[in-house]
Structures are given as structure tokens and as C-alpha cells.
Amino acid sequence: MTRHFLFLLGSSRSDGNTELLARKAAEQLPGDVEQRWLDLAAHPLPDFEDLRHDSDHVRPVEGNAGLLLDATLTATDIVLATPLYWYSVSAHTKRYLDYWSGWLRTPGIDFKATMAGRTLWGITSMADRDTVVADPLIGTLNHSAAYMGMRFGGVLLGNGSKRGKVLEDTAALARAKTFFAQDPPFARFPYETEAAPTP
């Protein structure tokens, strides 16, 4: 399958540090890899309504929900580019992930089986220099990928609060050069372990 990267920008401002870092990483992708960029702030989703105990979800065919569902189903690789907001993903990104709950119950798309084996990536910028504060964000993305049977490429972290500051983070820019070159493993929950080798 030809790889198709979907970059979903989750910041509340355009041209922020997370987007800058994401674009630096995307520059390293081979020319034959398709890229699609969507700004979640420019394509806002309504509040998510949980209908699982009331009725079936209906596949959205228009509006931002339809656009994002179709883009998600088409992608082999989904890159959530979200700044670290209160130690987790942004509101725009969280709302997009909430919609996965509805798509899991939407007849005719078999969302979980379709996404299984595809890859989820994260890119984030943060003001704190200690990367441990991003653990909740990393956990959110890893666990989401594990539930869906997806691979997880990890999170490319950069430092920067003032717009453009991430371009001074030379370590992050160096990591960006090889971030998408790795072969991501299947995501696992912390309680899952590899089967013990047979003697």
C-alpha cells in the first residue's frame, strides 16, 4: 500500500511551534509519500455526543466530521501534531479522538479493523524542558493506538513557547530528520508483555 500521511494540526494558533516541528519532520519523507495537512481549528467538530446506548451512529457524509472521517480512513499514517496543553493533548485533538468512539459504532465502515496495522504518530512542542511532563500526552496516544491495534511511532518532542522558538531546539530538529524513518512497533498497553521465549 502506498503510504499516505495525514497531518492533523491541533493547535489553537497557526504557524506555532508544533506545526513548525511537524513540517521539519515531514520534509524528510520521500517524494512519493502522499501528505495531507488539515488544521483542526479551521475544521472544528461539534461537541461529541455519545449515542452508544441510544442509537446507531450514522456515517457523516458532509461537513467537518465527514471530511475528517474520510481523511482518517484514507491515511496509512496519522500524525497528531498537538502542543502540550495542561500536560495532555489539545482540546481540538481530544475532540477528534472522541469522534473515534462514534466511528467505532458507525455501521458500514468497520473502523477498528480498518485502522488496525496503520501507524499513529505524535509531534508536540512544550515550554518545559523536562520531557517527563509529556508522559500523559504520550500515554494518551500510545493507549489509543494499542486499543485500535495500530502501530505507534512515538512522539517527537520539541521545546518552545514563543512562536518560532522550537527552531532553536537543535536536538529536536536532529530527531525530526529521522523521526519518520523508523519502523514503528505495534502499540501495547503497559500491562501487556511480550510472550516469554520458549526454552
C-alpha positions as CSV (number, residue, x, y, z in Angstrom):
1,M,0.0,0.0,0.0
2,T,1.3,3.5,-0.9
3,R,1.8,5.4,2.3
4,H,-0.4,8.4,2.8
5,F,0.4,10.7,5.8
6,L,-2.4,12.7,7.4
7,F,-1.1,15.5,9.5
8,L,-3.7,16.9,11.9
9,L,-2.8,20.2,13.4
10,G,-4.3,20.6,16.9
11,S,-3.0,23.9,18.0
12,S,-5.3,26.9,18.7
13,R,-2.9,29.1,16.7
14,S,-1.5,28.8,13.2
15,D,2.2,28.5,12.4
16,G,3.0,27.6,16.0
17,N,6.0,25.6,17.3
18,T,4.3,22.2,16.9
19,E,3.4,22.9,13.3
20,L,6.9,24.1,12.6
21,L,8.4,21.0,14.0
22,A,5.9,18.8,12.2
23,R,6.8,20.4,8.9
24,K,10.6,19.9,9.6
25,A,9.9,16.2,10.1
26,A,7.7,16.0,7.0
27,E,10.4,17.4,4.8
28,Q,12.3,14.2,5.3
29,L,9.6,12.0,3.8
30,P,10.3,10.5,0.4
31,G,8.7,12.4,-2.5
32,D,6.4,9.6,-3.4
33,V,4.7,9.6,0.0
34,E,1.4,11.5,-0.1
35,Q,0.9,14.2,2.5
36,R,-2.4,15.8,3.6
37,W,-2.5,18.6,6.1
38,L,-5.7,19.6,8.0
39,D,-6.0,22.2,10.7
40,L,-8.5,21.0,13.3
41,A,-9.1,24.6,14.4
42,A,-10.1,25.5,10.8
43,H,-12.3,22.4,10.6
44,P,-14.0,22.4,14.0
45,L,-16.1,19.4,15.1
46,P,-19.3,19.9,17.1
47,D,-19.3,18.6,20.7
48,F,-19.2,14.8,20.6
49,E,-22.5,13.1,21.5
50,D,-22.2,9.6,22.9
51,L,-25.0,7.6,21.4
52,R,-23.8,4.1,22.1
53,H,-26.7,3.2,24.4
54,D,-29.3,5.0,22.5
55,S,-29.0,4.5,18.8
56,D,-26.6,3.7,16.0
57,H,-24.3,6.4,14.7
58,V,-24.9,7.5,11.1
59,R,-21.9,7.9,8.9
60,P,-21.2,11.6,8.3
61,V,-21.0,12.4,4.6
62,E,-20.6,16.1,4.7
63,G,-19.2,18.9,7.0
64,N,-16.1,18.6,9.0
65,A,-17.0,15.3,10.5
66,G,-17.3,13.7,7.1
67,L,-14.1,15.4,5.9
68,L,-12.1,14.1,8.9
69,L,-13.6,10.6,8.8
70,D,-12.8,10.2,5.1
71,A,-9.3,11.6,5.6
72,T,-8.7,9.3,8.5
73,L,-9.9,6.2,6.6
74,T,-7.6,7.1,3.7
75,A,-4.5,7.5,5.7
76,T,-1.9,4.8,6.4
77,D,-0.2,7.1,8.9
78,I,-1.9,9.6,11.2
79,V,0.2,12.3,12.7
80,L,-1.3,14.2,15.6
81,A,0.6,17.5,15.9
82,T,-0.6,18.9,19.2
83,P,1.0,21.2,21.6
84,L,1.2,20.1,25.2
85,Y,-1.8,21.8,26.8
86,W,-2.2,21.1,30.6
87,Y,0.1,18.1,30.2
88,S,-2.0,16.4,27.5
89,V,-3.3,16.8,24.0
90,S,-5.1,20.0,22.9
91,A,-8.9,20.3,23.0
92,H,-9.1,20.1,19.2
93,T,-7.1,16.9,19.2
94,K,-9.1,15.3,22.1
95,R,-12.4,16.1,20.4
96,Y,-11.1,14.4,17.2
97,L,-10.2,11.3,19.2
98,D,-13.6,11.4,20.9
99,Y,-15.1,11.1,17.4
100,W,-13.3,7.8,17.0
101,S,-15.7,6.4,19.7
102,G,-18.6,7.2,17.4
103,W,-16.9,5.9,14.3
104,L,-16.2,2.6,16.1
105,R,-20.0,2.2,16.3
106,T,-20.9,3.5,12.8
107,P,-22.3,0.8,10.6
108,G,-20.5,0.1,7.3
109,I,-17.0,1.4,8.0
110,D,-15.6,-1.2,10.3
111,F,-13.4,1.5,11.8
112,K,-11.3,-0.6,14.2
113,A,-10.5,-3.3,11.6
114,T,-9.7,-0.6,9.0
115,M,-7.3,1.2,11.3
116,A,-5.6,-1.9,12.7
117,G,-2.0,-2.1,11.4
118,R,-1.8,1.5,10.5
119,T,0.5,3.9,12.3
120,L,-0.2,6.7,14.8
121,W,2.5,9.3,15.4
122,G,2.7,12.3,17.7
123,I,4.5,15.7,17.5
124,T,4.4,18.2,20.2
125,S,6.1,21.3,21.5
126,M,6.1,22.3,25.1
127,A,7.5,25.1,27.3
128,D,9.0,22.8,29.9
129,R,12.5,21.4,29.2
130,D,11.9,18.2,31.3
131,T,10.2,15.7,28.9
132,V,8.7,13.7,31.7
133,V,5.8,16.2,31.8
134,A,4.7,15.0,28.4
135,D,4.1,11.4,29.7
136,P,0.3,11.9,29.9
137,L,0.2,13.0,26.3
138,I,2.4,10.1,25.2
139,G,0.2,7.7,27.2
140,T,-3.0,9.0,25.6
141,L,-1.6,8.4,22.1
142,N,0.0,5.1,22.9
143,H,-3.0,3.7,24.6
144,S,-5.3,4.9,21.8
145,A,-3.1,3.1,19.2
146,A,-3.0,0.0,21.4
147,Y,-6.8,-0.2,21.6
148,M,-7.1,0.2,17.9
149,G,-4.4,-2.4,17.1
150,M,-2.3,0.3,15.5
151,R,1.5,0.8,15.4
152,F,2.8,3.7,17.4
153,G,5.8,5.8,16.2
154,G,6.2,7.6,19.4
155,V,6.1,11.4,20.0
156,L,8.6,13.9,18.6
157,L,9.1,16.4,21.4
158,G,10.4,19.9,21.0
159,N,10.9,22.9,23.3
160,G,9.4,26.2,22.6
161,S,6.6,28.6,23.8
162,K,7.2,31.8,21.9
163,R,6.3,31.3,18.2
164,G,9.4,30.1,16.3
165,K,11.3,29.1,19.4
166,V,11.3,25.4,18.6
167,L,13.6,26.2,15.6
168,E,16.3,26.9,18.2
169,D,16.0,23.4,19.7
170,T,18.8,21.7,17.7
171,A,18.2,18.3,19.4
172,A,14.6,18.3,18.3
173,L,15.5,19.3,14.8
174,A,18.0,16.5,14.6
175,R,15.4,14.0,15.8
176,A,13.0,15.3,13.2
177,K,15.3,14.3,10.4
178,T,14.9,10.6,11.2
179,F,11.6,10.5,13.1
180,F,9.5,9.0,10.2
181,A,12.4,6.7,9.1
182,Q,11.8,4.3,12.0
183,D,9.8,1.0,11.7
184,P,7.2,1.5,14.5
185,P,6.2,-1.4,16.6
186,F,2.6,-2.3,17.4
187,A,1.4,-0.3,20.4
188,R,0.9,-2.1,23.7
189,F,-0.7,-1.2,26.9
190,P,1.6,-1.1,29.9
191,Y,0.1,-4.4,31.3
192,E,0.9,-6.3,28.2
193,T,4.1,-8.1,27.9
194,E,5.8,-10.0,25.1
195,A,5.3,-13.7,25.3
196,A,8.2,-15.4,27.1
197,P,10.6,-17.2,24.7
198,T,10.4,-20.9,24.8
199,P,13.4,-22.7,26.2
